[in-house]
C-alpha cells in the first residue's frame, strides 16, 4: 500500500483516521493479510524481548 500515490480524480477508497497529537492522518485501511502479518511479527518481537527481560536482576522503571 505504500506504493500508491494520491491523485485528484482517483477512485475513492475507504479510509481510516489516525490521530498523532494535533495531526490527523487519513489513509486506506490495511488489508486483513497485512494485519495478520503485523500481529505475527509483533508477537515474535515481544517473545524475544520477554526472554531478555525475564532474568534476575533486570529492573524496569
N, CA, C and O atoms as a Tripos MOL2 file, in Angstrom:
@<TRIPOS>MOLECULE
protein
  244   243    61     0     0
PROTEIN
NO_CHARGES

@<TRIPOS>ATOM
      1 N           0.8000   -1.2000    0.0000 N.3       1 UNK1
      2 CA          0.0000    0.0000    0.0000 C.3       1 UNK1
      3 C           0.8410    1.2610    0.0000 C.2       1 UNK1
      4 O           0.3540    2.3270   -0.3770 O.2       1 UNK1
      5 N           2.0700    1.1610    0.4070 N.am      2 UNK2
      6 CA          2.8870    2.3650    0.4860 C.3       2 UNK2
      7 C           3.3370    2.8480   -0.8820 C.2       2 UNK2
      8 O           3.9240    3.9250   -0.9910 O.2       2 UNK2
      9 N           3.0730    2.0720   -1.9270 N.am      3 UNK3
     10 CA          3.4940    2.4840   -3.2580 C.3       3 UNK3
     11 C           2.4110    3.2590   -4.0070 C.2       3 UNK3
     12 O           2.5970    3.5920   -5.1770 O.2       3 UNK3
     13 N           1.3060    3.5460   -3.3660 N.am      4 UNK4
     14 CA          0.2240    4.2740   -4.0230 C.3       4 UNK4
     15 C           0.4130    5.7690   -3.8780 C.2       4 UNK4
     16 O           0.8840    6.2570   -2.8510 O.2       4 UNK4
     17 N           0.0410    6.4820   -4.9150 N.am      5 UNK5
     18 CA          0.1180    7.9370   -4.9050 C.3       5 UNK5
     19 C          -1.2990    8.4810   -5.0130 C.2       5 UNK5
     20 O          -2.0800    8.0310   -5.8520 O.2       5 UNK5
     21 N          -1.6260    9.4370   -4.1750 N.am      6 UNK6
     22 CA         -2.9570   10.0360   -4.2030 C.3       6 UNK6
     23 C          -3.0040   11.0540   -5.3290 C.2       6 UNK6
     24 O          -2.1780   11.9640   -5.3890 O.2       6 UNK6
     25 N          -3.9780   10.8970   -6.2240 N.am      7 UNK7
     26 CA         -4.1060   11.7920   -7.3560 C.3       7 UNK7
     27 C          -5.5300   12.3240   -7.4170 C.2       7 UNK7
     28 O          -6.4790   11.6060   -7.1000 O.2       7 UNK7
     29 N          -5.6830   13.5940   -7.8290 N.am      8 UNK8
     30 CA         -7.0330   14.1490   -7.9790 C.3       8 UNK8
     31 C          -7.8340   13.3250   -8.9860 C.2       8 UNK8
     32 O          -7.3170   12.9230  -10.0290 O.2       8 UNK8
     33 N          -9.0750   13.0860   -8.6670 N.am      9 UNK9
     34 CA         -9.9430   12.3310   -9.5680 C.3       9 UNK9
     35 C          -9.8010   10.8300   -9.4390 C.2       9 UNK9
     36 O         -10.4710   10.0840  -10.1530 O.2       9 UNK9
     37 N          -8.9540   10.3760   -8.5530 N.am     10 UNK10
     38 CA         -8.7690    8.9350   -8.3720 C.3      10 UNK10
     39 C         -10.0040    8.3340   -7.6960 C.2      10 UNK10
     40 O         -10.7590    9.0330   -7.0200 O.2      10 UNK10
     41 N         -10.1920    7.0480   -7.8870 N.am     11 UNK11
     42 CA        -11.3230    6.3370   -7.2870 C.3      11 UNK11
     43 C         -11.2490    6.4440   -5.7590 C.2      11 UNK11
     44 O         -10.1760    6.3110   -5.1700 O.2      11 UNK11
     45 N         -12.3950    6.6840   -5.1330 N.am     12 UNK12
     46 CA        -12.4280    6.8010   -3.6770 C.3      12 UNK12
     47 C         -12.2400    5.4350   -3.0320 C.2      12 UNK12
     48 O         -12.7660    4.4210   -3.4910 O.2      12 UNK12
     49 N         -11.4720    5.4490   -1.9550 N.am     13 UNK13
     50 CA        -11.1780    4.2330   -1.2060 C.3      13 UNK13
     51 C         -11.5670    4.4850    0.2440 C.2      13 UNK13
     52 O         -11.3660    5.5830    0.7610 O.2      13 UNK13
     53 N         -12.1200    3.4780    0.8960 N.am     14 UNK14
     54 CA        -12.4750    3.6120    2.3070 C.3      14 UNK14
     55 C         -11.2020    3.8720    3.1070 C.2      14 UNK14
     56 O         -10.2140    3.1490    2.9770 O.2      14 UNK14
     57 N         -11.2410    4.9100    3.9310 N.am     15 UNK15
     58 CA        -10.0680    5.2780    4.7080 C.3      15 UNK15
     59 C         -10.3610    5.1840    6.1990 C.2      15 UNK15
     60 O         -11.5140    5.1370    6.6300 O.2      15 UNK15
     61 N          -9.2910    5.1580    6.9620 N.am     16 UNK16
     62 CA         -9.4210    5.2180    8.4080 C.3      16 UNK16
     63 C          -8.6090    6.4050    8.8930 C.2      16 UNK16
     64 O          -7.6240    6.7970    8.2680 O.2      16 UNK16
     65 N          -9.0360    6.9760   10.0210 N.am     17 UNK17
     66 CA         -8.3530    8.1370   10.5750 C.3      17 UNK17
     67 C          -7.4950    7.7140   11.7550 C.2      17 UNK17
     68 O          -7.9060    6.9010   12.5830 O.2      17 UNK17
     69 N          -6.2860    8.2850   11.8170 N.am     18 UNK18
     70 CA         -5.3960    8.0850   12.9510 C.3      18 UNK18
     71 C          -4.9110    9.4570   13.3800 C.2      18 UNK18
     72 O          -4.5440   10.2870   12.5480 O.2      18 UNK18
     73 N          -4.9120    9.6880   14.6770 N.am     19 UNK19
     74 CA         -4.5190   11.0000   15.1800 C.3      19 UNK19
     75 C          -3.2010   10.9030   15.9300 C.2      19 UNK19
     76 O          -3.0330   10.0470   16.7990 O.2      19 UNK19
     77 N          -2.2740   11.7770   15.5940 N.am     20 UNK20
     78 CA         -0.9810   11.8980   16.2530 C.3      20 UNK20
     79 C          -0.9040   13.3000   16.8260 C.2      20 UNK20
     80 O          -0.4990   14.2300   16.1290 O.2      20 UNK20
     81 N          -1.2880   13.4660   18.0880 N.am     21 UNK21
     82 CA         -1.3000   14.8060   18.6860 C.3      21 UNK21
     83 C          -2.3270   15.6760   17.9920 C.2      21 UNK21
     84 O          -3.5210   15.3780   18.0190 O.2      21 UNK21
     85 N          -1.8690   16.7470   17.3730 N.am     22 UNK22
     86 CA         -2.7830   17.6710   16.7020 C.3      22 UNK22
     87 C          -2.9110   17.3750   15.2070 C.2      22 UNK22
     88 O          -3.5790   18.1200   14.4900 O.2      22 UNK22
     89 N          -2.2910   16.3150   14.7340 N.am     23 UNK23
     90 CA         -2.3220   15.9740   13.3070 C.3      23 UNK23
     91 C          -3.1950   14.7400   13.1010 C.2      23 UNK23
     92 O          -3.0380   13.7360   13.7960 O.2      23 UNK23
     93 N          -4.1120   14.8200   12.1460 N.am     24 UNK24
     94 CA         -4.9530   13.6860   11.7930 C.3      24 UNK24
     95 C          -4.5570   13.1940   10.4130 C.2      24 UNK24
     96 O          -4.4890   13.9750    9.4640 O.2      24 UNK24
     97 N          -4.2940   11.8890   10.3020 N.am     25 UNK25
     98 CA         -3.8870   11.2930    9.0380 C.3      25 UNK25
     99 C          -4.9880   10.3590    8.5750 C.2      25 UNK25
    100 O          -5.4680    9.5240    9.3420 O.2      25 UNK25
    101 N          -5.3890   10.5000    7.3190 N.am     26 UNK26
    102 CA         -6.3720    9.6020    6.7090 C.3      26 UNK26
    103 C          -5.6330    8.7410    5.7010 C.2      26 UNK26
    104 O          -4.9010    9.2470    4.8500 O.2      26 UNK26
    105 N          -5.8310    7.4430    5.8050 N.am     27 UNK27
    106 CA         -5.1530    6.5090    4.9060 C.3      27 UNK27
    107 C          -6.0330    5.2960    4.6790 C.2      27 UNK27
    108 O          -6.9220    5.0090    5.4810 O.2      27 UNK27
    109 N          -5.7880    4.5800    3.5860 N.am     28 UNK28
    110 CA         -6.5590    3.3490    3.3590 C.3      28 UNK28
    111 C          -6.3570    2.3750    4.5120 C.2      28 UNK28
    112 O          -5.2510    2.2390    5.0360 O.2      28 UNK28
    113 N          -7.4200    1.7070    4.8960 N.am     29 UNK29
    114 CA         -7.3260    0.7140    5.9620 C.3      29 UNK29
    115 C          -6.4460   -0.4410    5.4810 C.2      29 UNK29
    116 O          -6.4870   -0.7890    4.3010 O.2      29 UNK29
    117 N          -5.6470   -1.0440    6.3760 N.am     30 UNK30
    118 CA         -4.7910   -2.1590    5.9600 C.3      30 UNK30
    119 C          -5.6170   -3.3960    5.6350 C.2      30 UNK30
    120 O          -6.7150   -3.5810    6.1590 O.2      30 UNK30
    121 N          -5.0750   -4.2350    4.7670 N.am     31 UNK31
    122 CA         -5.7580   -5.4790    4.4180 C.3      31 UNK31
    123 C          -5.6780   -6.4470    5.5950 C.2      31 UNK31
    124 O          -4.8410   -6.2960    6.4850 O.2      31 UNK31
    125 N          -6.5500   -7.4290    5.5820 N.am     32 UNK32
    126 CA         -6.5480   -8.4430    6.6380 C.3      32 UNK32
    127 C          -5.2130   -9.1850    6.6660 C.2      32 UNK32
    128 O          -4.7010   -9.5030    7.7390 O.2      32 UNK32
    129 N          -4.6510   -9.4590    5.4930 N.am     33 UNK33
    130 CA         -3.3640  -10.1620    5.4220 C.3      33 UNK33
    131 C          -2.2540   -9.3290    6.0560 C.2      33 UNK33
    132 O          -1.3960   -9.8680    6.7560 O.2      33 UNK33
    133 N          -2.2650   -8.0260    5.8170 N.am     34 UNK34
    134 CA         -1.2490   -7.1500    6.4040 C.3      34 UNK34
    135 C          -1.3960   -7.0920    7.9230 C.2      34 UNK34
    136 O          -0.3990   -7.0840    8.6450 O.2      34 UNK34
    137 N          -2.6250   -7.0530    8.4050 N.am     35 UNK35
    138 CA         -2.8680   -7.0360    9.8490 C.3      35 UNK35
    139 C          -2.3470   -8.3250   10.4810 C.2      35 UNK35
    140 O          -1.6720   -8.2830   11.5100 O.2      35 UNK35
    141 N          -2.6550   -9.4650    9.8720 N.am     36 UNK36
    142 CA         -2.2020  -10.7530   10.4050 C.3      36 UNK36
    143 C          -0.6730  -10.8400   10.4150 C.2      36 UNK36
    144 O          -0.0860  -11.3490   11.3700 O.2      36 UNK36
    145 N          -0.0320  -10.3450    9.3560 N.am     37 UNK37
    146 CA          1.4330  -10.3410    9.2920 C.3      37 UNK37
    147 C           2.0140   -9.4680   10.4060 C.2      37 UNK37
    148 O           2.9910   -9.8530   11.0490 O.2      37 UNK37
    149 N           1.4290   -8.3140   10.6320 N.am     38 UNK38
    150 CA          1.9050   -7.4070   11.6710 C.3      38 UNK38
    151 C           1.7350   -8.0070   13.0620 C.2      38 UNK38
    152 O           2.6110   -7.8630   13.9150 O.2      38 UNK38
    153 N           0.6150   -8.6750   13.2900 N.am     39 UNK39
    154 CA          0.3730   -9.3240   14.5820 C.3      39 UNK39
    155 C           1.4230  -10.4080   14.8200 C.2      39 UNK39
    156 O           1.9750  -10.5130   15.9150 O.2      39 UNK39
    157 N           1.6930  -11.2030   13.8030 N.am     40 UNK40
    158 CA          2.6880  -12.2690   13.9330 C.3      40 UNK40
    159 C           4.0750  -11.6900   14.2210 C.2      40 UNK40
    160 O           4.7840  -12.1920   15.0930 O.2      40 UNK40
    161 N           4.4630  -10.6440   13.4980 N.am     41 UNK41
    162 CA          5.7810  -10.0300   13.6900 C.3      41 UNK41
    163 C           5.9030   -9.4030   15.0760 C.2      41 UNK41
    164 O           6.9440   -9.5270   15.7200 O.2      41 UNK41
    165 N           4.8580   -8.7350   15.5370 N.am     42 UNK42
    166 CA          4.9280   -8.0980   16.8530 C.3      42 UNK42
    167 C           4.9310   -9.1390   17.9770 C.2      42 UNK42
    168 O           5.5710   -8.9350   19.0080 O.2      42 UNK42
    169 N           4.2310  -10.2330   17.7830 N.am     43 UNK43
    170 CA          4.2330  -11.3080   18.7810 C.3      43 UNK43
    171 C           5.6220  -11.9230   18.8990 C.2      43 UNK43
    172 O           6.0860  -12.2060   20.0040 O.2      43 UNK43
    173 N           6.2830  -12.1300   17.7670 N.am     44 UNK44
    174 CA          7.6370  -12.6780   17.7920 C.3      44 UNK44
    175 C           8.6060  -11.7110   18.4680 C.2      44 UNK44
    176 O           9.4720  -12.1370   19.2320 O.2      44 UNK44
    177 N           8.4680  -10.4190   18.1950 N.am     45 UNK45
    178 CA          9.3310   -9.4200   18.8180 C.3      45 UNK45
    179 C           9.1090   -9.3860   20.3290 C.2      45 UNK45
    180 O          10.0660   -9.2670   21.0950 O.2      45 UNK45
    181 N           7.8670   -9.4870   20.7530 N.am     46 UNK46
    182 CA          7.5570   -9.4890   22.1800 C.3      46 UNK46
    183 C           8.1490  -10.7160   22.8720 C.2      46 UNK46
    184 O           8.6400  -10.6210   23.9970 O.2      46 UNK46
    185 N           8.1010  -11.8630   22.2040 N.am     47 UNK47
    186 CA          8.7020  -13.0690   22.7700 C.3      47 UNK47
    187 C          10.2080  -12.9030   22.9410 C.2      47 UNK47
    188 O          10.7680  -13.3370   23.9480 O.2      47 UNK47
    189 N          10.8690  -12.2740   21.9600 N.am     48 UNK48
    190 CA         12.3160  -12.0750   22.0600 C.3      48 UNK48
    191 C          12.6700  -11.1490   23.2200 C.2      48 UNK48
    192 O          13.5990  -11.4330   23.9760 O.2      48 UNK48
    193 N          11.9530  -10.0690   23.3650 N.am     49 UNK49
    194 CA         12.2770   -9.1120   24.4260 C.3      49 UNK49
    195 C          11.9170   -9.6820   25.8010 C.2      49 UNK49
    196 O          12.5910   -9.3890   26.7880 O.2      49 UNK49
    197 N          10.8660  -10.4880   25.8680 N.am     50 UNK50
    198 CA         10.4650  -11.0890   27.1380 C.3      50 UNK50
    199 C          11.5600  -12.0190   27.6560 C.2      50 UNK50
    200 O          11.8410  -12.0480   28.8540 O.2      50 UNK50
    201 N          12.1740  -12.7760   26.7490 N.am     51 UNK51
    202 CA         13.2590  -13.6760   27.1480 C.3      51 UNK51
    203 C          14.4080  -12.8930   27.7730 C.2      51 UNK51
    204 O          15.0220  -13.3590   28.7330 O.2      51 UNK51
    205 N          14.7020  -11.7290   27.2490 N.am     52 UNK52
    206 CA         15.8230  -10.9320   27.7630 C.3      52 UNK52
    207 C          15.4770  -10.2040   29.0460 C.2      52 UNK52
    208 O          16.3470   -9.9920   29.8910 O.2      52 UNK52
    209 N          14.2290   -9.8190   29.2040 N.am     53 UNK53
    210 CA         13.8340   -9.0620   30.3930 C.3      53 UNK53
    211 C          13.4770   -9.9560   31.5760 C.2      53 UNK53
    212 O          13.4790   -9.5060   32.7210 O.2      53 UNK53
    213 N          13.1760  -11.2080   31.3020 N.am     54 UNK54
    214 CA         12.7480  -12.1180   32.3650 C.3      54 UNK54
    215 C          13.9510  -12.7910   33.0310 C.2      54 UNK54
    216 O          13.9570  -14.0030   33.2480 O.2      54 UNK54
    217 N          14.9590  -11.9940   33.3470 N.am     55 UNK55
    218 CA         16.1530  -12.5160   34.0080 C.3      55 UNK55
    219 C          16.2730  -11.8460   35.3820 C.2      55 UNK55
    220 O          15.8400  -10.7110   35.5800 O.2      55 UNK55
    221 N          16.8540  -12.5590   36.2930 N.am     56 UNK56
    222 CA         17.0850  -11.9930   37.6140 C.3      56 UNK56
    223 C          17.9930  -10.7750   37.4760 C.2      56 UNK56
    224 O          18.9930  -10.8110   36.7590 O.2      56 UNK56
    225 N          17.6390   -9.7170   38.1590 N.am     57 UNK57
    226 CA         18.4580   -8.5070   38.1540 C.3      57 UNK57
    227 C          17.9940   -7.4550   37.1630 C.2      57 UNK57
    228 O          18.4760   -6.3230   37.2080 O.2      57 UNK57
    229 N          17.0810   -7.7890   36.2760 N.am     58 UNK58
    230 CA         16.5510   -6.8020   35.3420 C.3      58 UNK58
    231 C          15.4250   -6.0750   36.0290 C.2      58 UNK58
    232 O          14.4740   -6.6880   36.5140 O.2      58 UNK58
    233 N          15.5380   -4.7490   36.0680 N.am     59 UNK59
    234 CA         14.5340   -3.9360   36.7590 C.3      59 UNK59
    235 C          14.0260   -2.8410   35.8090 C.2      59 UNK59
    236 O          14.8080   -2.0420   35.2930 O.2      59 UNK59
    237 N          12.7280   -2.8190   35.5920 N.am     60 UNK60
    238 CA         12.1080   -1.7910   34.7540 C.3      60 UNK60
    239 C          11.6470   -0.6490   35.6260 C.2      60 UNK60
    240 O          11.0430   -0.8650   36.6760 O.2      60 UNK60
    241 N          11.9270    0.5630   35.1950 N.am     61 UNK61
    242 CA         11.4970    1.7400   35.9630 C.3      61 UNK61
    243 C          10.6100    2.6140   35.1220 C.2      61 UNK61
    244 O          10.1450    3.6530   35.5900 O.2      61 UNK61
@<TRIPOS>BOND
     1     1     2 1
     2     2     3 1
     3     3     4 2
     4     3     5 am
     5     5     6 1
     6     6     7 1
     7     7     8 2
     8     7     9 am
     9     9    10 1
    10    10    11 1
    11    11    12 2
    12    11    13 am
    13    13    14 1
    14    14    15 1
    15    15    16 2
    16    15    17 am
    17    17    18 1
    18    18    19 1
    19    19    20 2
    20    19    21 am
    21    21    22 1
    22    22    23 1
    23    23    24 2
    24    23    25 am
    25    25    26 1
    26    26    27 1
    27    27    28 2
    28    27    29 am
    29    29    30 1
    30    30    31 1
    31    31    32 2
    32    31    33 am
    33    33    34 1
    34    34    35 1
    35    35    36 2
    36    35    37 am
    37    37    38 1
    38    38    39 1
    39    39    40 2
    40    39    41 am
    41    41    42 1
    42    42    43 1
    43    43    44 2
    44    43    45 am
    45    45    46 1
    46    46    47 1
    47    47    48 2
    48    47    49 am
    49    49    50 1
    50    50    51 1
    51    51    52 2
    52    51    53 am
    53    53    54 1
    54    54    55 1
    55    55    56 2
    56    55    57 am
    57    57    58 1
    58    58    59 1
    59    59    60 2
    60    59    61 am
    61    61    62 1
    62    62    63 1
    63    63    64 2
    64    63    65 am
    65    65    66 1
    66    66    67 1
    67    67    68 2
    68    67    69 am
    69    69    70 1
    70    70    71 1
    71    71    72 2
    72    71    73 am
    73    73    74 1
    74    74    75 1
    75    75    76 2
    76    75    77 am
    77    77    78 1
    78    78    79 1
    79    79    80 2
    80    79    81 am
    81    81    82 1
    82    82    83 1
    83    83    84 2
    84    83    85 am
    85    85    86 1
    86    86    87 1
    87    87    88 2
    88    87    89 am
    89    89    90 1
    90    90    91 1
    91    91    92 2
    92    91    93 am
    93    93    94 1
    94    94    95 1
    95    95    96 2
    96    95    97 am
    97    97    98 1
    98    98    99 1
    99    99   100 2
   100    99   101 am
   101   101   102 1
   102   102   103 1
   103   103   104 2
   104   103   105 am
   105   105   106 1
   106   106   107 1
   107   107   108 2
   108   107   109 am
   109   109   110 1
   110   110   111 1
   111   111   112 2
   112   111   113 am
   113   113   114 1
   114   114   115 1
   115   115   116 2
   116   115   117 am
   117   117   118 1
   118   118   119 1
   119   119   120 2
   120   119   121 am
   121   121   122 1
   122   122   123 1
   123   123   124 2
   124   123   125 am
   125   125   126 1
   126   126   127 1
   127   127   128 2
   128   127   129 am
   129   129   130 1
   130   130   131 1
   131   131   132 2
   132   131   133 am
   133   133   134 1
   134   134   135 1
   135   135   136 2
   136   135   137 am
   137   137   138 1
   138   138   139 1
   139   139   140 2
   140   139   141 am
   141   141   142 1
   142   142   143 1
   143   143   144 2
   144   143   145 am
   145   145   146 1
   146   146   147 1
   147   147   148 2
   148   147   149 am
   149   149   150 1
   150   150   151 1
   151   151   152 2
   152   151   153 am
   153   153   154 1
   154   154   155 1
   155   155   156 2
   156   155   157 am
   157   157   158 1
   158   158   159 1
   159   159   160 2
   160   159   161 am
   161   161   162 1
   162   162   163 1
   163   163   164 2
   164   163   165 am
   165   165   166 1
   166   166   167 1
   167   167   168 2
   168   167   169 am
   169   169   170 1
   170   170   171 1
   171   171   172 2
   172   171   173 am
   173   173   174 1
   174   174   175 1
   175   175   176 2
   176   175   177 am
   177   177   178 1
   178   178   179 1
   179   179   180 2
   180   179   181 am
   181   181   182 1
   182   182   183 1
   183   183   184 2
   184   183   185 am
   185   185   186 1
   186   186   187 1
   187   187   188 2
   188   187   189 am
   189   189   190 1
   190   190   191 1
   191   191   192 2
   192   191   193 am
   193   193   194 1
   194   194   195 1
   195   195   196 2
   196   195   197 am
   197   197   198 1
   198   198   199 1
   199   199   200 2
   200   199   201 am
   201   201   202 1
   202   202   203 1
   203   203   204 2
   204   203   205 am
   205   205   206 1
   206   206   207 1
   207   207   208 2
   208   207   209 am
   209   209   210 1
   210   210   211 1
   211   211   212 2
   212   211   213 am
   213   213   214 1
   214   214   215 1
   215   215   216 2
   216   215   217 am
   217   217   218 1
   218   218   219 1
   219   219   220 2
   220   219   221 am
   221   221   222 1
   222   222   223 1
   223   223   224 2
   224   223   225 am
   225   225   226 1
   226   226   227 1
   227   227   228 2
   228   227   229 am
   229   229   230 1
   230   230   231 1
   231   231   232 2
   232   231   233 am
   233   233   234 1
   234   234   235 1
   235   235   236 2
   236   235   237 am
   237   237   238 1
   238   238   239 1
   239   239   240 2
   240   239   241 am
   241   241   242 1
   242   242   243 1
   243   243   244 2
@<TRIPOS>SUBSTRUCTURE
     1 UNK1         2 RESIDUE 1 A UNK
     2 UNK2         6 RESIDUE 1 A UNK
     3 UNK3        10 RESIDUE 1 A UNK
     4 UNK4        14 RESIDUE 1 A UNK
     5 UNK5        18 RESIDUE 1 A UNK
     6 UNK6        22 RESIDUE 1 A UNK
     7 UNK7        26 RESIDUE 1 A UNK
     8 UNK8        30 RESIDUE 1 A UNK
     9 UNK9        34 RESIDUE 1 A UNK
    10 UNK10       38 RESIDUE 1 A UNK
    11 UNK11       42 RESIDUE 1 A UNK
    12 UNK12       46 RESIDUE 1 A UNK
    13 UNK13       50 RESIDUE 1 A UNK
    14 UNK14       54 RESIDUE 1 A UNK
    15 UNK15       58 RESIDUE 1 A UNK
    16 UNK16       62 RESIDUE 1 A UNK
    17 UNK17       66 RESIDUE 1 A UNK
    18 UNK18       70 RESIDUE 1 A UNK
    19 UNK19       74 RESIDUE 1 A UNK
    20 UNK20       78 RESIDUE 1 A UNK
    21 UNK21       82 RESIDUE 1 A UNK
    22 UNK22       86 RESIDUE 1 A UNK
    23 UNK23       90 RESIDUE 1 A UNK
    24 UNK24       94 RESIDUE 1 A UNK
    25 UNK25       98 RESIDUE 1 A UNK
    26 UNK26      102 RESIDUE 1 A UNK
    27 UNK27      106 RESIDUE 1 A UNK
    28 UNK28      110 RESIDUE 1 A UNK
    29 UNK29      114 RESIDUE 1 A UNK
    30 UNK30      118 RESIDUE 1 A UNK
    31 UNK31      122 RESIDUE 1 A UNK
    32 UNK32      126 RESIDUE 1 A UNK
    33 UNK33      130 RESIDUE 1 A UNK
    34 UNK34      134 RESIDUE 1 A UNK
    35 UNK35      138 RESIDUE 1 A UNK
    36 UNK36      142 RESIDUE 1 A UNK
    37 UNK37      146 RESIDUE 1 A UNK
    38 UNK38      150 RESIDUE 1 A UNK
    39 UNK39      154 RESIDUE 1 A UNK
    40 UNK40      158 RESIDUE 1 A UNK
    41 UNK41      162 RESIDUE 1 A UNK
    42 UNK42      166 RESIDUE 1 A UNK
    43 UNK43      170 RESIDUE 1 A UNK
    44 UNK44      174 RESIDUE 1 A UNK
    45 UNK45      178 RESIDUE 1 A UNK
    46 UNK46      182 RESIDUE 1 A UNK
    47 UNK47      186 RESIDUE 1 A UNK
    48 UNK48      190 RESIDUE 1 A UNK
    49 UNK49      194 RESIDUE 1 A UNK
    50 UNK50      198 RESIDUE 1 A UNK
    51 UNK51      202 RESIDUE 1 A UNK
    52 UNK52      206 RESIDUE 1 A UNK
    53 UNK53      210 RESIDUE 1 A UNK
    54 UNK54      214 RESIDUE 1 A UNK
    55 UNK55      218 RESIDUE 1 A UNK
    56 UNK56      222 RESIDUE 1 A UNK
    57 UNK57      226 RESIDUE 1 A UNK
    58 UNK58      230 RESIDUE 1 A UNK
    59 UNK59      234 RESIDUE 1 A UNK
    60 UNK60      238 RESIDUE 1 A UNK
    61 UNK61      242 RESIDUE 1 A UNK
